[in-house]
Amino acid sequence: MQLGTQILAAFLLVVLMVLIHGLGVVWVTKLLRLEDSALRAHQLDYRAFGLLTSMALSLFALHALEIALFGLFYLQVGAIEAVEEALYFSASSYATLGHPDIDFPPQWRLVGALEGLVGFLLLGWSTAVFVTDMNKLLRK
């Protein structure tokens, strides 16, 4: 596999994940009505707890989707043959845990490494959004 093919595939996957994540964060914000004025109107009570829990679960689902898309890519290009292994490899890479003991072909290892970079960035983005919204609830 040529280096250019790996770089192109990684670039397209990174762009796709950033677009999905950005749209997902906007969608969660709109769905849960997390705009500044709405957040400041809440008191720190069970309703606010439910709001934060819903937001955390929505962001988790967004990350799970992104992991699944990377896993699907690995299945489609034949880098990994089993769904469970593809998801396990993808989740380990995305969460920057390192690569598990899966026989991963060298011709796709750059994509796997860049999945760690995009996962790190998107997890940080979600954390920033979550902490910002939580602060708005706590500091009226």
N, C-alpha and C positions, 0 to 999 in steps of 0.2 A: 504494500500500500504506500502510495506516495505521500510525502509530508504535506503537500498542497491539499490533497483530499481530506486529510485529518484536520487541517486548519480550517478549511471551508466548512466541513461538517460541524466542528466545534463552534465556529463563528455563528452559523445558522442556528444551532441549538441555544447558544447564549442569547442571541437576539430574541428567539422565540420565548425562552424562559423569562427574560426581562419584560417582554410585552405581556405575557400571561400574568406575571406577578404584578405588574403595574395596574393592569386592568382589574385583576382580582382584588387588590387593595382598595382601589376606587369603588368597586362593586360592594365590598364588605362595608366600607365607610358609608355608602349611600343606603344599603340595605338595613344596616343597624342604626342609621341616623346618628353618625358619629361626628357631625359637624360641630364646630366650636360652641355655638350657642346652645345646641341641644345637649352637649356634654355638660356644659356649665349649669344647665337647668336641673340636672340630676343631683340627688343627694347620695351620699355613700350609704346605700342600703342594699336590700336583697335585689332590687331591680338593677342597681348599678353592678352588683356582683354578677347577675345574669347577663348583663350587657358585655362585661369583660370576658366572661366565660364563653359566650357566643363568639366574640371576636377571636379569642385564642383558638377555639375549635375551627373557626373558618380559616384562619391563617394556617393552622395545621393541615387542613384539607387542601389548601392551595399548595403547600409544600409537598404533600403526598402526590398530588397530580403531577407536579414537576418531576418528582422522582420517578413516577410511573412512565412519563414521557421519555426520560432518558433510558429507562429500562426497556421500553418498547424499541427505541433506536438500537440498543445493543442486540435485541432479538432480531430485528429486521436485517441488520448487516451481518448477522451470523457470528458476532463476537461472543455471545453467550447463547446457549441453546434452550435452557429451561427458564420458565417465567420466574420461579422463586429465586433462582440464582441471579437473574437479571435485576430483580427488585432489590435483592440483598446487596449486590455489588453497587447498584445505583445509590441506595440509601447510605451505604458506608462511604461512598465517594462524596455525595452531596453534603453529608454532615461532617465531612473532613475527618472521619475516623481512620482513614487509611484503607487500602485495598485488602479485602479478605482473601483467603486462600482459595481463589477461584482461578482456574486456568484461563487467563484473559490474554487474547492475542496481542502481540506487540504492535501490530499495525493500527490498533485503536487506542493504545494507552494514553496518547495525548488528549483524546476526547475525555477519557476517564479522569485524567488529572485536571482538566479544565472544568469538569463537572464540580470538582471540589471547590474551585475558585468561585464559580457562579453560585454554588450552594452557600458558601460563606457570605457572599455579598447579599443574597436574597434573605438569608436568615437574619443578617444584621439589619436589613431594611425592615423586615417584619418586627423585629425587636424595637427598632426606633419608633415605628408607627404605634405599636402597642404601648410602649412606655409614655410616649407623648400624650396619647389619649387617656391613659390612666392618670397622668399628672393633671390633665384638665378636669377630671372627675374629683381629684383630691384637693385641688387648689382652686377654689371658686373665686 
